[in-house]
Amino acid sequence: MRASAVASAVELVDQVIHGDARTTLRRLPPDSIHLAITSPPYNVGIRYAGYSDDRSYAAYRRWLKGVWRALHRALVPGGRFALNVAPTSIKNFRPIHHDLTRDVTEVGFGLRAEILWYKQTMGRRTAWGSWRSPSNPHVIPSWEYVLVFSKGPMKLEGDPAKADITAEEFQSFSDAFWHIPPERNRRGHPAPFPDELIRRLVKFYSYRTNVVLDMFGGTGTVAAVARKTGRHFLSIDSSREYCELALARLRATPVEAGVLAAPLPTKVLEMPAPSARGNSLRHGRKQARRELADRVAK
């Protein structure tokens, strides 16, 4: 591995990494992440920095499935994966949550929960379809799903003394209807998580000192909340701009009282992409296999 690459397991904790999600996940040590929380690009043409959000639906799912497969390797046995996704795609009203659930379980995860995140965004609604007419009215979901999966066993081993959720929080969070307003302060990102959503997931599904990952890290909400609550963190994003904003947010976020906080990174780490020749060869082999499969199917 070149000197410019992220070189050791120690360096891969408590860092903000500028790199491709799948490439970076493949370079993580196996069985090293306890909880992953993410919301992938929705493939609806949103203007993300450093990413083209307009793939074909089949290509989008293929790309994400590679990410899910790499994540499965990186999670510890019993590790959790919380995937935030809309109930349907905006284009063609595809049941994207069903499709992604199928894709995630096909790479080896088990589904353990569906959380309904009620965002209460109807006040900003502008698309009604046929107004006051049964001709073609539109139903716009005011919620999103958080689909929670496990790798292998449902139980995550850990020190009971490091469970920091209160009885009141546990009782509240175990009700799968979470009424949390969306984040209003976008901090330079088109679709950031609200802190409260991440705080609930982190406290409900991990212990203090666990490693919490977001492989589409954006401007660092997951990393900041993880560090604030006494967890280690790893934030990955393909946009250098978002990574710098995430680093600044980590530095500006205070930790909870009594928490021994993870060290702050000194800079954004660069994860070099695979060589162009290697990418070309792999793409050629995959394309040939897909073409052969298509011919057999016919």
C-alpha positions in Angstrom: 0.0 0.0 0.0 1.3 3.4 -0.9 2.3 5.8 1.9 -0.5 8.2 0.9 -3.1 5.5 1.6 -4.7 4.9 5.0 -2.3 2.3 6.3 -3.4 0.7 9.5 -6.4 -0.2 11.6 -5.5 2.4 14.2 -5.8 5.2 11.6 -9.2 3.9 10.5 -10.9 4.9 13.7 -11.9 8.4 14.7 -11.3 9.8 11.2 -13.0 11.6 8.4 -12.0 9.9 5.1 -12.3 11.4 1.6 -12.9 8.4 -0.6 -15.3 6.2 -2.4 -17.6 4.3 0.0 -17.2 0.8 -1.4 -13.4 1.2 -1.9 -12.9 2.5 1.6 -15.1 -0.2 3.2 -13.1 -2.9 1.5 -9.9 -1.6 3.1 -11.3 -1.6 6.6 -10.3 -4.5 8.9 -13.0 -7.2 8.9 -15.2 -7.3 12.0 -14.2 -3.8 13.1 -17.5 -1.8 13.0 -20.3 -2.1 15.6 -23.0 0.2 14.1 -23.4 1.7 10.6 -25.9 4.5 10.1 -26.4 6.0 6.6 -28.7 7.4 4.1 -27.5 6.8 0.5 -28.0 9.3 -2.3 -31.6 8.9 -3.4 -30.9 8.9 -7.1 -33.3 11.7 -7.9 -31.0 14.3 -9.2 -30.1 16.0 -5.9 -27.1 18.3 -6.2 -24.6 16.5 -4.0 -21.0 17.7 -4.2 -18.8 15.0 -5.6 -21.5 12.6 -6.7 -23.8 12.2 -9.7 -27.3 11.4 -8.4 -28.9 10.2 -11.7 -28.0 6.6 -12.4 -30.4 4.2 -13.9 -32.4 2.3 -11.3 -30.7 -1.0 -12.0 -27.2 0.6 -11.9 -28.1 2.4 -8.7 -29.1 -0.8 -7.0 -26.1 -2.7 -8.3 -23.8 0.0 -7.0 -25.4 0.1 -3.6 -25.3 -3.7 -3.4 -21.6 -3.6 -3.7 -21.5 -1.2 -0.8 -23.8 -3.4 1.3 -21.5 -6.4 0.6 -18.4 -4.5 1.7 -20.2 -3.3 4.8 -21.2 -6.8 5.8 -17.5 -7.8 5.9 -16.6 -4.8 8.0 -19.3 -5.3 10.7 -18.6 -7.3 13.8 -20.9 -10.4 14.4 -24.1 -8.9 15.8 -23.2 -5.5 14.3 -26.1 -3.3 13.2 -26.9 -1.4 10.0 -29.5 1.4 10.1 -30.5 2.4 6.6 -32.6 5.5 6.2 -34.6 5.4 3.0 -37.8 6.9 1.5 -40.9 4.7 1.2 -41.0 5.2 -2.6 -38.8 6.8 -5.2 -40.0 10.1 -6.6 -39.7 8.9 -10.1 -42.2 6.1 -11.1 -43.1 5.5 -7.4 -40.9 2.5 -7.2 -41.1 0.7 -3.8 -37.4 1.5 -3.1 -37.5 0.4 0.6 -38.7 -3.1 -0.5 -36.0 -3.3 -3.2 -33.2 -2.2 -0.9 -34.4 -4.5 1.9 -34.2 -7.4 -0.6 -30.7 -6.3 -1.8 -29.3 -5.9 1.8 -30.7 -9.3 2.9 -29.3 -11.0 -0.2 -25.8 -10.1 0.8 -26.2 -11.8 4.2 -27.9 -9.3 6.6 -31.0 -10.1 8.6 -33.8 -7.6 9.0 -34.6 -6.8 12.6 -36.7 -3.6 12.7 -38.5 -1.0 10.6 -38.7 2.4 12.3 -41.1 5.0 10.9 -39.5 8.4 11.0 -42.4 10.9 10.8 -40.9 14.1 9.6 -44.0 16.3 9.6 -43.0 18.1 6.3 -46.5 18.5 4.8 -46.5 22.2 5.4 -44.0 22.7 2.6 -46.0 20.5 0.1 -46.5 21.9 -3.4 -47.3 18.7 -5.5 -51.0 17.8 -5.1 -51.7 16.1 -8.4 -55.4 16.7 -9.3 -56.4 19.3 -6.7 -59.7 18.5 -5.1 -60.5 15.9 -7.7 -60.3 12.1 -7.8 -58.9 12.3 -11.3 -55.2 11.9 -10.3 -54.5 13.0 -6.7 -51.0 12.5 -5.3 -50.3 10.9 -1.9 -47.0 12.3 -0.6 -45.4 10.3 2.3 -44.6 12.5 5.3 -42.3 9.9 6.7 -39.2 7.9 5.9 -38.1 4.4 7.0 -35.1 3.5 9.1 -34.5 -0.1 8.2 -32.4 -1.9 10.8 -30.4 -5.0 10.0 -28.0 -7.3 11.8 -25.0 -9.3 10.7 -25.3 -12.8 12.0 -26.6 -13.0 15.6 -29.2 -10.6 16.8 -27.3 -10.0 20.0 -24.4 -7.5 20.1 -21.9 -8.5 22.7 -20.7 -5.6 25.0 -20.0 -4.4 28.5 -23.3 -3.8 30.2 -21.7 -0.9 32.1 -21.2 0.9 28.8 -24.9 0.9 27.9 -25.9 4.5 28.4 -29.6 4.5 27.5 -32.0 5.4 30.4 -35.2 3.5 31.2 -37.3 6.3 29.9 -35.3 6.5 26.6 -35.5 2.8 26.1 -39.2 2.7 26.6 -39.7 5.6 24.2 -37.3 4.5 21.5 -38.7 1.0 21.4 -41.9 2.4 20.0 -41.0 2.3 16.3 -42.9 5.6 15.5 -40.4 8.3 15.8 -41.7 11.8 15.5 -38.6 13.9 14.7 -38.7 17.1 12.7 -36.2 17.3 9.8 -33.0 19.2 10.1 -33.4 22.9 9.3 -29.7 23.8 9.5 -28.3 22.2 6.4 -24.7 23.1 7.0 -23.9 23.1 3.3 -25.6 19.7 2.6 -28.9 19.2 0.8 -30.2 16.4 3.1 -28.6 16.2 6.5 -29.8 14.0 9.4 -31.3 15.6 12.4 -29.1 15.0 15.5 -32.0 13.5 17.4 -32.5 10.7 14.9 -28.9 9.7 15.1 -28.8 10.1 18.9 -31.6 7.6 19.3 -30.1 5.1 16.9 -26.6 5.3 18.6 -27.9 4.9 22.1 -30.4 2.2 21.3 -28.1 0.0 19.2 -24.6 0.5 20.5 -22.5 0.7 23.6 -20.1 3.5 24.6 -16.6 3.0 23.0 -18.2 1.1 20.0 -17.2 2.2 16.5 -20.0 4.0 14.6 -19.7 4.4 10.8 -21.4 6.5 8.1 -20.1 5.5 4.7 -22.1 8.4 3.0 -21.0 10.7 5.8 -22.0 14.0 4.3 -21.2 16.9 6.7 -20.7 14.6 9.7 -23.9 14.3 11.7 -23.3 10.6 12.6 -19.7 11.2 13.4 -20.4 14.2 15.6 -23.2 12.5 17.5 -21.2 9.3 18.0 -18.2 11.3 19.5 -20.5 13.4 21.6 -22.0 10.3 23.2 -18.7 8.5 23.8 -18.4 6.3 20.7 -15.6 6.1 18.2 -16.5 7.2 14.7 -15.6 6.9 11.1 -17.1 9.2 8.4 -16.5 8.5 4.7 -17.6 10.7 1.8 -16.6 11.2 -1.9 -16.8 15.0 -1.6 -13.8 16.7 -0.2 -16.0 19.7 0.6 -18.3 17.7 2.8 -15.4 16.0 4.5 -13.9 19.4 5.5 -17.3 20.5 6.8 -17.6 17.3 8.8 -14.2 17.9 10.3 -15.1 21.4 11.3 -18.4 20.1 12.8 -16.6 17.5 14.9 -14.3 20.2 16.3 -17.2 22.4 17.1 -19.5 19.8 18.8 -19.2 19.5 22.6 -19.3 16.1 24.3 -21.9 15.1 26.9 -21.0 15.4 30.5 -18.9 12.6 31.9 -18.0 11.2 28.4 -14.5 10.3 27.6 -14.4 11.6 24.0 -12.6 10.0 21.1 -9.6 12.0 19.8 -10.3 14.5 17.1 -8.7 14.0 13.7 -6.1 16.5 12.7 -7.0 16.4 9.0 -9.2 14.7 6.4 -7.6 11.5 5.3 -7.3 10.7 1.6 -8.3 7.2 0.4 -6.7 6.7 -3.0 -9.0 5.1 -5.6 -8.0 1.8 -7.3 -5.9 2.2 -10.4 -7.7 3.0 -13.6 -6.4 -0.2 -15.2 -7.7 -2.3 -12.3 -11.1 -0.6 -12.5 -11.2 -1.2 -16.3 -10.4 -4.9 -16.0 -13.0 -5.4 -13.2 -15.6 -3.5 -15.1 -14.9 -5.5 -18.3 -15.3 -8.8 -16.5 -18.5 -7.7 -14.8 -20.0 -6.4 -18.0 -19.2 -9.7 -19.8 -20.8 -11.7 -17.0 -24.0 -9.5 -17.2 -24.2 -9.9 -21.0 -23.8 -13.7 -20.7 -26.5 -13.8 -18.1 -28.8 -11.7 -20.3 -28.2 -14.1 -23.2 -28.9 -17.1 -21.1 -32.1 -15.5 -19.8 -33.3 -15.0 -23.3 
